[in-house]
Amino acid sequence: MTSSGEAVLFWILAPLAVAGGLGLIFARKAVHAALGMAMTMIILGIFYIRQDAPFLGVIQIFVYTGAVMMLFLFVLMLVGVDSADSFVETLKGQRLATTVLVLGLGALLTATIGSVVYPASVGLADVNAQTGNVSGIAHLVFGRYVWVFEVIAALLIVAAMGAMVLAHRERLGKGPNQKEWSKKRLARGEHVSGLPVPGVYARHNAVDTPALLPDGAPTPLSVSRVLTAREQVRTPDAFIEGTEAIERDIEEGSQR
């Protein structure tokens, strides 16, 4: 039978887990998708711990959430974040909501840990005589269900090898080198000097920043098509506004 504390924990965290899953699916930015997935993984680990499965809960948080956080860091390294972005609060009230959420989770965790009661009749010898979680899992994995795990491992290996074989494409001839690509571009008259690299808007040189043509217009050829499809290409509006503000300050200063 579900206790009142367990029910409250479920009704508070379950909507957050669903929201994190929906964020993983519908988020435009890969960083937001990784954060939503990490939140869902952490909440699942809390559910495991609340259901008297601490080993699974700790593994869920450390392994899966840790791997997602590494993915999060790699995405930041590839996409790039300007240092000025940290001073702009795009979501109104996010700091207040974060503070309330942290305090609520801290109070919930404190109340859950404080409600744990160990019977006085259970001694250290009785605890050591019982089979622990790790020993029980090892007995099931390498004893009762050893053949099931062996078959699953073989199935996963075969599936991985099959995916590699199906996705692999044999090259019938030698691929063109850089010299041959240059000759083709010269013959076609397209991008003779090569595609432009990500450009610079005064103080920004990330991969989501398009290069500038000689007339000052940005060229979409310098940005990856993946970033363009996700609408993550930086626009020059913020830099134009900053330049105009500087010009107004200079004009006002010269008129004084």
Backbone torsions as a table, in degrees:
resi	resn	phi	psi	omega
1	MET	NA	134.9	-177.5
2	THR	-76.2	129.4	178.5
3	SER	-79.0	167.9	-179.3
4	SER	-66.4	-39.3	178.5
5	GLY	-64.1	-40.3	178.5
6	GLU	-66.7	-38.3	178.4
7	ALA	-65.4	-42.2	178.7
8	VAL	-63.7	-42.9	178.6
9	LEU	-60.4	-41.5	-178.9
10	PHE	-66.7	-46.6	-175.8
11	TRP	-70.5	-19.5	176.6
12	ILE	-85.2	-45.9	-173.5
13	LEU	-87.3	-28.0	-178.4
14	ALA	-61.0	-46.0	176.0
15	PRO	-61.2	-33.9	177.8
16	LEU	-66.8	-38.4	177.5
17	ALA	-64.7	-41.2	177.7
18	VAL	-65.5	-39.9	178.4
19	ALA	-63.5	-39.7	176.7
20	GLY	-64.1	-39.4	176.8
21	GLY	-64.7	-41.2	176.9
22	LEU	-66.5	-35.3	176.0
23	GLY	-65.1	-35.6	176.3
24	LEU	-62.7	-35.5	-176.2
25	ILE	-81.8	-43.5	-169.5
26	PHE	-103.1	-4.1	-179.1
27	ALA	-68.7	135.2	178.8
28	ARG	-76.0	-38.2	-177.9
29	LYS	-93.1	138.5	-178.7
30	ALA	-64.8	-30.0	178.7
31	VAL	-65.1	-44.4	179.1
32	HIS	-66.3	-36.4	177.0
33	ALA	-64.5	-40.5	178.4
34	ALA	-65.9	-38.9	178.1
35	LEU	-65.4	-41.4	177.0
36	GLY	-62.8	-41.2	178.5
37	MET	-66.7	-39.9	178.4
38	ALA	-63.3	-40.7	178.0
39	MET	-62.8	-41.7	178.4
40	THR	-64.1	-41.8	-180.0
41	MET	-64.4	-40.9	-180.0
42	ILE	-65.8	-41.6	179.6
43	ILE	-65.6	-38.0	176.0
44	LEU	-62.5	-39.5	176.0
45	GLY	-62.4	-38.8	176.7
46	ILE	-64.0	-39.6	177.3
47	PHE	-62.7	-41.7	177.9
48	TYR	-61.0	-44.4	-179.4
49	ILE	-64.6	-39.4	179.8
50	ARG	-67.9	-25.6	178.4
51	GLN	-91.1	24.7	177.0
52	ASP	61.8	38.2	173.8
53	ALA	-128.4	68.6	-174.7
54	PRO	-65.0	-32.8	-179.6
55	PHE	-63.0	-48.1	178.6
56	LEU	-63.9	-37.9	179.4
57	GLY	-64.2	-44.2	179.7
58	VAL	-66.7	-42.2	178.0
59	ILE	-63.3	-39.7	179.0
60	GLN	-60.0	-43.3	-177.0
61	ILE	-75.4	-46.7	-174.1
62	PHE	-73.6	-45.3	-174.2
63	VAL	-78.7	-59.9	-173.6
64	TYR	-70.8	-48.6	-179.0
65	THR	-67.4	-36.4	176.4
66	GLY	-62.4	-41.2	177.6
67	ALA	-65.3	-39.4	179.0
68	VAL	-65.5	-38.3	177.8
69	MET	-65.4	-35.1	174.5
70	MET	-64.1	-40.7	175.2
71	LEU	-60.7	-40.4	178.1
72	PHE	-59.5	-43.0	179.6
73	LEU	-67.3	-40.3	179.1
74	PHE	-64.0	-38.8	178.1
75	VAL	-63.1	-42.5	178.1
76	LEU	-62.7	-38.0	179.9
77	MET	-67.3	-35.2	-177.4
78	LEU	-80.2	-44.2	-176.3
79	VAL	-78.1	-45.4	-179.5
80	GLY	90.3	138.9	178.4
81	VAL	-130.9	127.3	179.4
82	ASP	-73.0	144.4	179.8
83	SER	-64.2	-24.9	179.6
84	ALA	-75.3	-18.0	-179.0
85	ASP	-67.3	-26.6	-177.2
86	SER	-70.3	-17.1	-179.3
87	PHE	-92.1	-4.5	-178.5
88	VAL	-104.5	119.7	179.6
89	GLU	-93.1	99.6	-176.5
90	THR	-75.2	-29.9	179.8
91	LEU	-106.7	118.4	-178.5
92	LYS	-71.4	132.3	177.5
93	GLY	79.5	12.4	-177.1
94	GLN	-70.9	-31.2	179.3
95	ARG	-69.5	-40.9	177.8
96	LEU	-65.6	-42.9	178.9
97	ALA	-64.2	-38.0	178.3
98	THR	-65.9	-41.4	179.2
99	THR	-63.4	-44.6	178.8
100	VAL	-63.9	-41.7	-180.0
101	LEU	-65.0	-42.5	179.8
102	VAL	-64.8	-44.0	179.1
103	LEU	-64.3	-40.6	178.7
104	GLY	-64.6	-43.6	178.2
105	LEU	-66.5	-37.1	177.4
106	GLY	-65.1	-42.1	177.4
107	ALA	-65.6	-39.0	178.8
108	LEU	-65.9	-41.5	178.2
109	LEU	-66.4	-41.3	178.5
110	THR	-63.8	-41.5	179.0
111	ALA	-67.2	-36.4	179.3
112	THR	-68.0	-44.7	179.3
113	ILE	-66.9	-37.5	-179.9
114	GLY	-69.6	-21.0	-179.4
115	SER	-85.4	-2.7	179.7
116	VAL	-72.3	129.5	-178.3
117	VAL	-129.0	129.2	176.2
118	TYR	-106.6	132.1	179.3
119	PRO	-61.6	139.7	-179.7
120	ALA	-69.1	-22.5	-177.3
121	SER	-76.4	-15.8	-178.3
122	VAL	-85.5	118.4	179.6
123	GLY	-99.8	178.7	-179.4
124	LEU	-66.0	-38.1	179.5
125	ALA	-64.8	-37.5	178.0
126	ASP	-67.6	-37.5	178.9
127	VAL	-66.3	-42.8	179.8
128	ASN	-68.5	-26.7	-179.9
129	ALA	-73.2	-21.6	-179.5
130	GLN	-83.8	153.3	178.4
131	THR	-78.7	126.6	-179.3
132	GLY	-78.8	177.4	-179.5
133	ASN	-65.3	-43.9	-177.7
134	VAL	-65.6	-43.4	178.9
135	SER	-65.1	-39.8	178.5
136	GLY	-64.7	-42.5	177.9
137	ILE	-65.4	-40.5	178.0
138	ALA	-63.3	-38.4	178.3
139	HIS	-64.7	-38.5	179.8
140	LEU	-73.5	-42.0	-176.1
141	VAL	-70.6	-46.3	-175.7
142	PHE	-98.5	5.8	179.2
143	GLY	-124.8	-80.3	-172.1
144	ARG	-69.6	-41.8	-176.2
145	TYR	-111.3	31.3	-176.4
146	VAL	-65.1	-41.0	-179.3
147	TRP	-70.3	-33.2	177.3
148	VAL	-62.7	-44.8	179.6
149	PHE	-69.0	-33.6	177.1
150	GLU	-65.2	-42.5	179.4
151	VAL	-66.0	-41.6	178.5
152	ILE	-64.1	-41.3	178.1
153	ALA	-61.9	-44.2	177.9
154	ALA	-63.3	-39.4	178.7
155	LEU	-63.8	-41.8	178.9
156	LEU	-65.5	-39.5	178.9
157	ILE	-65.7	-43.3	178.5
158	VAL	-63.7	-40.3	179.1
159	ALA	-64.3	-41.5	178.4
160	ALA	-64.9	-43.9	178.5
161	MET	-65.4	-39.9	177.7
162	GLY	-62.7	-41.1	177.8
163	ALA	-63.5	-39.4	178.0
164	MET	-65.8	-40.8	-179.8
165	VAL	-67.6	-42.4	-179.1
166	LEU	-69.7	-35.7	-179.3
167	ALA	-81.8	-15.6	-177.9
168	HIS	-77.6	136.3	179.6
169	ARG	-119.7	120.0	179.6
170	GLU	-73.0	134.0	176.7
171	ARG	-89.5	119.9	-176.7
172	LEU	-75.0	-32.2	-179.7
173	GLY	-132.3	-178.5	179.6
174	LYS	-75.6	134.1	-179.9
175	GLY	-71.7	152.7	180.0
176	PRO	-68.8	142.7	178.1
177	ASN	-93.3	-175.8	-176.4
178	GLN	-65.0	-35.2	180.0
179	LYS	-66.6	-41.9	179.2
180	GLU	-67.4	-38.6	176.6
181	TRP	-63.1	-38.0	178.8
182	SER	-65.1	-40.1	178.1
183	LYS	-64.5	-39.6	178.8
184	LYS	-65.0	-41.0	179.0
185	ARG	-65.5	-38.5	178.3
186	LEU	-66.7	-39.1	-179.8
187	ALA	-67.3	-37.8	-179.9
188	ARG	-82.1	-21.8	-176.1
189	GLY	74.7	23.8	-178.8
190	GLU	-114.8	126.8	176.6
191	HIS	50.9	55.4	-177.2
192	VAL	-60.5	-41.0	-179.7
193	SER	-87.8	6.6	-178.7
194	GLY	92.6	162.0	178.8
195	LEU	-69.3	143.5	179.3
196	PRO	-69.4	147.2	177.8
197	VAL	-87.0	164.1	176.2
198	PRO	-52.9	129.9	-173.4
199	GLY	-90.4	-164.2	-174.6
200	VAL	-129.2	126.2	170.5
201	TYR	-102.3	78.7	177.6
202	ALA	65.0	-71.6	-174.0
203	ARG	-121.8	21.3	-173.2
204	HIS	-137.0	130.6	179.9
205	ASN	-139.4	34.5	179.4
206	ALA	-77.9	169.8	-176.3
207	VAL	-72.8	-14.3	177.9
208	ASP	-91.1	8.5	179.8
209	THR	-104.0	115.3	-179.4
210	PRO	-69.5	156.1	178.1
211	ALA	-74.7	162.8	180.0
212	LEU	-105.6	132.1	174.2
213	LEU	-76.4	168.7	180.0
214	PRO	-56.5	-28.3	178.3
215	ASP	-85.4	3.1	178.9
216	GLY	90.9	-3.5	-179.5
217	ALA	-83.0	141.1	178.5
218	PRO	-73.8	144.9	178.5
219	THR	-110.1	126.2	-179.2
220	PRO	-72.9	-10.6	-178.8
221	LEU	-69.7	-18.0	-177.3
222	SER	-86.9	-4.1	-177.2
223	VAL	-113.4	145.4	180.0
224	SER	-61.3	143.5	178.9
225	ARG	-64.6	-26.7	177.9
226	VAL	-65.2	-44.7	178.1
227	LEU	-66.2	-35.5	178.3
228	THR	-66.3	-41.5	179.3
229	ALA	-65.9	-32.2	179.5
230	ARG	-87.0	1.4	-179.9
231	GLU	58.2	43.8	179.8
232	GLN	-111.2	16.4	179.1
233	VAL	-81.2	133.0	-178.8
234	ARG	-74.4	133.3	177.8
235	THR	-96.6	154.7	-177.4
236	PRO	-82.2	8.7	-175.3
237	ASP	-60.7	-46.0	-178.0
238	ALA	-63.3	-38.4	-179.3
239	PHE	-72.8	-35.2	177.2
240	ILE	-65.0	-42.8	177.9
241	GLU	-62.9	-39.4	178.2
242	GLY	-65.4	-39.9	178.3
243	THR	-65.2	-42.1	178.7
244	GLU	-64.5	-37.8	178.1
245	ALA	-64.6	-39.4	178.2
246	ILE	-65.1	-41.5	179.1
247	GLU	-63.8	-38.8	177.5
248	ARG	-65.0	-40.0	178.0
249	ASP	-63.3	-38.4	180.0
250	ILE	-67.4	-41.1	178.4
251	GLU	-64.5	-43.4	178.4
252	GLU	-64.6	-36.4	178.8
253	GLY	-69.5	-33.7	179.9
254	SER	-74.4	-23.7	-179.3
255	GLN	-83.5	-13.7	-179.1
256	ARG	-78.7	NA	NA
